[in-house]
Amino acid sequence: MEEKICIVCQNLFIPKDKKQPRKEGHGLCCGRRCGGKWGRRNNHREPIERFLEKILIGNDCWIYRGKKSGEHCQFHLRKENDKRIIIGAHIFSYEIFVGPVPEGRLVCHHCDNPPCVRPSHLFIGTTQDNALDAKAKGRLDIRRGERNTRARWTEDKIKMLRELYAQGISRRELRLRFPEIPYGTLDGFIYDQSWKHLL
């Protein structure tokens, strides 16, 4: 297991096995003593103060060392009625340092490092902007054709069907030769409506 830096005393420690019950600090602190200090300090402090102490500022990215959900990190806020709200750490950072996030927009990373909360590495975009950015950087893995885990046909078979159709063999004849392929699927193959990446 990899070492972590204790959020209270800044010493390196190896987190305990996740099967053991969770204690104060939830893996952010080296033990009960620091966990207790962290819990008592954490209860009545401003959210910005709590947020900033969890950031490891480096030369390039600012790494948030709090709780994770998937790839992204989470930050817990308390509202007036003592209700907890969970927000993405990068979103909270953007709102603190830059301004509010417009309705229906996302906070995206220039650096492609999900734990990064450095304001200059964040930008506002739509879902489409985020997908285009990922595609331009080669991070979007679109599983087309045989690479799709649900694919039932091979690229060789599709190419063969298209060649036979181009040679003048009718749709009906192809259907008789390949009864395992439904009509709609066959039409998609020979009329270039599906598996377009082979064109």
N, C-alpha and C positions, 0 to 999 in steps of 0.2 A: 504494500500500500504506500502511496506517495506521502511525503511529509507536507504539513501545512504550517502556516505561521499563526500563532495564537493572537487573536484580535485584542487581547488585554495586555499581556506581558511581552508580545512580539517574539517569543521563543519558538523554535521549531518543535513540532510534535507529530506523532503518527496517530491518526484517528483510530478509535477502537472499532472493532467489528460491528457492522450495522445490525447484527442480530441481537446485540445487547440493548437493553432499554435506553432510551434517550434521556440525557440529563440536561442540566442547565447549560446553555451555550450551544447546544445542538451541533457539535462538531466544529464550531468556530473557535473554541477555547481548548487549552491543553488539559484542563481537568475541572473538578468541582469548585475549587477555590476561585479560579479565574472566571468560571462559568457563573458562579454566584455574584461576583463583582459585576460582571457584564450584565446580568439580569437586573440587578438593583439599579445600576447606572442607566440602563436602557429604558426603564419604565417611564421616567418623567422628563426625558430630554427632548429637545426639538428634533423633528425628523431629519432636517438638513445636517445637524451635528452627528446623528447616528449614521446617516448615509456616508458622510465624508470620512468617518473613521474606518469604514469597510473598504475604502479604495486604496489600492496599491499603485501609487503614481510612478510610472516609469518614463523613460525617454520618449517612448512612442505611445503606446496604449495605456489607459488608466484601467486597471483590472479591478472589477468589483468582486469582493471575496465573501459575499453573503450567500443566501440560499439560492439554489438552482432549480429550475423546472425545465427539463429537456436541455437545450443548448443555452437558453437565456436565463439570466439571473432575476430574482424577485426581490422587491423591497416592500416591507409591511408598513402601512400608514394607519394611524388611529384618527378617526373623525370625532366630532364633538360628542356624539351619543355613544362613544366608546366602541363603535363598530370598526372592525378591522377591514382594511381594503388592501389587496395585493396588487402591486403595479410592477411592470417591468423596470428593472434598475436603469436601463438605458433611456426609458421614457421619463422617469423621474429626473435623471440627470439633465435631459434636454429641457424639461420644464423649469428646473432651477436656474440653469445657466443661460438659456437662449430665450425661452418663452413658451406659451401654451401650444399644445399640439392641436391643429385644426381638426374639427369633427370629420371622421371617416378617413383620416390619414394615418400613416405609419411612421415610426421613427426607424430609419434604416442605418446600416453601418457602411462607411466608406472602406473601413479596414477589414471587413469580413471576420471580425473577432467578436462573437456574441457577448463575452463578459466585459468588453470594453465600454466604458461610460464617458470617455473623453468627448466634450462637446464639439470639438473641431472634427471629430471622426463620425459625427452623427448628422443625418439630414432627413428632411421630411419628404415623403413620397407616397404614392398610391401603391396598391398591391401590384399593379402592372409595372410600375417603376422598379419595385423591389425584384420582381421576376426578371425583368430585362437586365437589371444590374447583375443578378446572379448568373444569367445566361452569358452575358458579356465576359464575366470573369471565369466562366467554365465550371461553376458550382452547381448548375441546374442539370441534374441527371434525368433526361427524358428517356424513358425506356420504350423505344419504338421497336416494332417488329419482333424478332425473336428474343430480344432482350427483355420484352415485357413478360412477366411471369405467367400471365394468363393467355399468352399466344398459343394457338392450336396449329398454326401453319408455319411452314419454313419459308425463308426468302427464296430458296431455289424453286419451290413449288409455285410461288406467286409469279416469279419470272417466267417459268415454263408455261403457266396458264396464259400470261399476257402474250408470249411469243406465239402460242397456238392460235389465239384469237386473232392476232395480227396476220397470221398466215391464211386466214379465211375460215377457220373452223367455227361453226355457229355456237351460240350460247347453249342451245339445246343439246348439241353433240358433246360439248364440254360437260354439261350436267349429267349426261349418260355415262361419260367416262369417269367422272369423279362424283359419284352419288353421295359421298360423305360431306360434300360442301353444299350448304343451303343456297337457294337461289339468290337471296339478297346479298349474301356474303360473296358469292361468285360475281355478281354484278359489280360490287365494290372493287373487286380485284381487277376485272377486265376493263372497266370504265375508269380506272385510276382514281376512284373515290376513297379508297383506303390504301394503306401501305404506301403513301405518297413519297416517303423518303427513298423509295427504290426507283423513282422516276429519273 
